[in-house]
Each structure stands twice: as structure tokens, then as C-alpha cells.
Amino acid sequence: MYWGTEVPTVREVTYEVLRKLRMTTIFGNPGSTELPFLRDMPSDFRYVLGLHERSAAGMALGYAMARGGVAFVNLHSIASVGNGLSAIVDAHYCHAPLVVTTGQQDRRHILAEPFLVSRASDVVKPYVKWAYEPLRAEDVPATIARASYLAMQAPMGPVFISIPMDDWNHDCKPLEVREMCRTVLADRAALDSAVRSINNSKNLAIVVGAQIEEDHAWDAVIALAEYLRADVFQEPIASRWTFPRSHPQFCGSLLPAQQPLADQLASYDTVLVLGAPIFLYYAHVPGDTIRAGTALFQITNSPQDASAALAGSAIVGNIAASAAYIRANAKAGSGRTICERTPAPKIEASDPISPAYLFQVLNKVMPSDSILCEECPSSKGDLDRYITLDRPGSFYSVRSGILGFGVPAAVGLQLAHEKRRVVCPVGDGSLQYSVQTLWSAAQQSSPVIFIVLRNSDYSALKGFCDFTQVGRNVPGMDLPGLDAVKIAEGYGLAAKEVDRAQDLEPTLREAFRSAKPWLVSVNVSKGAQKCMGMDQSVNPPNYG
Ligand SMILES: Cc1ncc(C[n+]2csc(CCOP(=O)(O)OP(=O)(O)O)c2C)c(N)n1
């Protein structure tokens, strides 16, 4: 942009910087402290309003993950870390590059603790790469640029900036944005030691994790697995699926607890974990991290995951480059056997509909390039068994365990993907944590298909009660009287209830035919037979 002889303002330079950094979509919820920034927003910018900070930042999270690029969020003062904090925590664990900005009170009276003064940049610190309030108004654009460069460095993640509301009209020099490379190569000597182990291996497993997508490593990892003829497992409680589900070498998902997971990998002499922690656990089932004698290697883009691993040799670096290096230097693994995967049994229609039947039908009905953004706690196992998606960027789930991720992330994913349909299977309990996002989906004409699994309880918690022998005498486990269809209609969505198995497929087909957002509420049988695929046979702790 040509500024002429006039000195531009902080506001003008900021919009120019955002434009150059490709952050022309602003996810936000405005308040008085943000108005001086938002006024006269340039016409090439798009403002996506979330009715709650969780919802606004949660949509940005999906948008950032879909694009593998930074997304810009503008939240309100201290509410940003109150209402919006769980989305920032999600971004931290999902490695989603968010630049979260919030308004601060006017510098000239902050000292006197006025209405809406914010200490957000102190509160948010454990979950962001950088939290900052610029010391001078004219530093605001450069702070945003610096924040976006940092957000994109591996492992990607959120950064936080608090901006006093009187900063925007100050004079400011134009700012050039800079190129920044983000590929960090792993140490060759360390990769060579993994290669030596792999060359000596008779039975090799590869564990694939979410970072494969962050590092654009799908093709390199498939090529490596095929070259080595390794069995491939998805990391436990996967937040992304990073290997084709129908690939003959795919053996399924690992369980999220120590002993059961070690048992799953017990027959392998070498295990190579690509782009995942070692390992993500849920219930504490004591045991080994890995069978004694198995050589365990982890290649991760996260120094945090490398240092937190309970066992094995950790190598920090880019996953795609590391996988390519190992393939170029290891011997081909032609002699290895490949695991036999038993196909999931065909489910017959029944009333009430079982979650397994629902996913079997969904798998048949949805286009093969669909994107699934999932938050259905007690039905995760059925979804994992019955949904087959083979393309990159097809599956997203909460990495942190905080409900409220799925619905806004689905809308953000859909906003970034015009050609692929986003489907959001969500529990009737989970829907409520960021339910306002349904309104944003309607307003943005973002054609997500929300499939509510209506079981009228917190089935996953009941499953946890059983698993850990707490017993069922716990308050707050049932959800009577929730009507997702009426709620959705109130927010402006087309919605239908499905009670009978025979109506399921036609209703889903109707939703897919429509180019609008849809909500299908399916009355399903209660889940909770197993806790994340595990029952008493794995010997869980007893809190009863
Ligand atoms: C923000 C938040 N609050 C509470 C919980 C605890 N929690 C975990 S699973 C669950 C039940 C969710 O119910 P629903 O979405 O209906 O799924 P279902 O368990 O019935 O499959 C709850 C409340 C959580 N993980 N996150």
C-alpha cells in the first residue's frame, strides 16, 4: 500500500501487516476495548462473529489447523482468557498457530484499575508461546508480526497480545513482513542410530501421530512404512488420523493406558514413533511404557514431547525430512510380516440405533473426501472402527480432553475448505459447551453436518465409573430434557430428529444433498460398555 506523505496510524499499519501475513479473516467477539481497532474494517477483511469467546477462538482453531497457517483472533479484554481459555489450551496441545489479540483498557488510566482492565497476558502464560502487551503503541504491528512468526515455528501454537484501546490512532511507521523458514532438521547421527536398529529389526512397528500433518509428512511416512514393511498403529486418542485407514499395513489405534498399550506393541523388537508423544494416556493403568528389550525411537517436532517421553530415544526435528532420510538410508524390509486386521463386524439395524450402526451408515453415505471433526466421547471406539477415511486432513478430535472443541473447530474447518464437507459427530452433552457456534454456522452459511448422538446422559463418565469401580452412585450423570433440534432451529439451522433405524440413511442423505448447515439428532443406545476401548481385563486402578 502507498501511504503518500501522510504518516499512517497503528491501525492502518496493522491491517496492512495482517493482509501481508494472510490473516484477512478475523474470528472475534467484540467489546468496547476492541472497537477502535474494528471500526471501518477494510472491505477485503472478513469478520467471523462468535457469540462466545470459546466459540470464536474455537472456530479460529479449526481454520488454522485446516490451513496449516496462522489464524487471527480478536477477543474481549479479560473475557478472552476466561471464556476463551479452553480454546487457547486446545491450540497449545493441537499445535494450532493462533494469534490471539484482546483489547486492554486505555493506557492513560490503567493504573487506577478501571472497568474491564485486563491482566490476561499474565493469566494465559502457561498455554501460549508468548504473552505480551506492547510497551509503546507504535510497537503493535511489529508485535503482531513477531507473534505470527513465532506461532508458526515448530511446534506451532498460540501467542497472545493484549492491546490498549488508545493505541490504534497513534502514528506508526509502515512495516515490512519477513520470510521465515520453519523446517528444523533432525540430527543425522541420531537418525543413523535409528536406521541401525531398523536394519536389525525382524518385526518393526511405526506409530503415527498428529505431527505428521503439521509437517506435511503423509506421503513421506506412507513411503517409509511401505519400504520398511512395518506395521502401522495410530497414536492413542488420536487428534488427527495420519495414515490411510484402508491401507493393508494399518493395524488400528493404540489404547491410552500404559500396560494395554505395551501389550499391543509387545511383539515388536523395534518401534518408531513419528510425530506423537510417548504416549498419550487417559486412565492410569500401571505397567511398562514398552516391553523391556524393544528399541523405541521417537521423532517429534516438539522438544516438550521429547523431554516428557517416559522411555526411548527422542530425536527432535521435522517429520517429513526425517522419514525421507530414514527411507534413503535404511535397508528395505521385505522379509517382515504384516499384521492381520480383523474387519469390523457388520451391524444390523436396531431400535434404538447403536452408535456403531450410525457410523456404519455414515461411512456409506458420506463422500470419501469428507472431513470428520469428532466429539462423541463414549462412541469414539465405534467411530474409529467404522469410519474409513484415507486422505490427509480428514480427521480432527480434541487433543486436550476439554469438551467444546468439536462444534467450533468443525465450523472453522468448513470455512477453510470450500470443496470438502465437514461432518461433526457430537455427543448431546458435548454440544452444549460451545453450542452458540451453531448460529455462526448458520450466519456464515458454513454447511457443516452436525450429527448429535442423543443418549441423554454422560455415558463416557458412566463408563469411567465402571472402569475404575467408582460405582454408579454419582450425581450429575443424566441429561434429560435436552432438545438439540429445537436448539438448532433457534440458531437458524435446518434440523431433524431420527428415532428409527430406517430413517437414518434417508435423513443423512438429505443433509448431504443440502448445501446448508444441518443438524441431525439421532436417538442412540447408551454407550459406556468400555472406557476408551478398555474393560476390567486390563486391571485399572480401583477408586471405589
Ligand atoms: C469442559 C469439560 N467439562 C466436563 C468434562 C467431563 N466429561 C468428559 S466426557 C463427558 C460426557 C460428555 O457427554 P456426551 O457428549 O453426551 O457424550 P457421551 O459421554 O454420552 O458419549 C463429560 C461431562 C470435560 N471433559 N470437559
The ligand as a Gaussian input file, in Angstrom:
#p B3LYP/6-31G(d) Opt

LIG

1 1
 C      -15.330000     -28.805000      29.524000
 C      -15.483000     -30.182000      30.074000
 N      -16.377000     -30.380000      31.077000
 C      -16.576000     -31.626000      31.552000
 C      -15.850000     -32.682000      31.058000
 C      -16.050000     -34.102000      31.622000
 N      -16.667000     -35.008000      30.647000
 C      -15.931000     -35.890000      29.956000
 S      -16.835000     -36.873000      28.968000
 C      -18.261000     -36.122000      29.460000
 C      -19.577000     -36.595000      28.907000
 C      -19.937000     -35.963000      27.604000
 O      -21.244000     -36.328000      27.283000
 P      -21.754000     -36.529000      25.823000
 O      -21.191000     -35.513000      24.927000
 O      -23.213000     -36.638000      25.843000
 O      -21.097000     -37.887000      25.341000
 P      -21.270000     -39.356000      25.905000
 O      -20.381000     -39.458000      27.094000
 O      -22.698000     -39.558000      26.254000
 O      -20.790000     -40.191000      24.791000
 C      -18.003000     -35.123000      30.385000
 C      -19.039000     -34.277000      31.006000
 C      -14.878000     -32.410000      30.077000
 N      -14.088000     -33.360000      29.586000
 N      -14.743000     -31.157000      29.579000

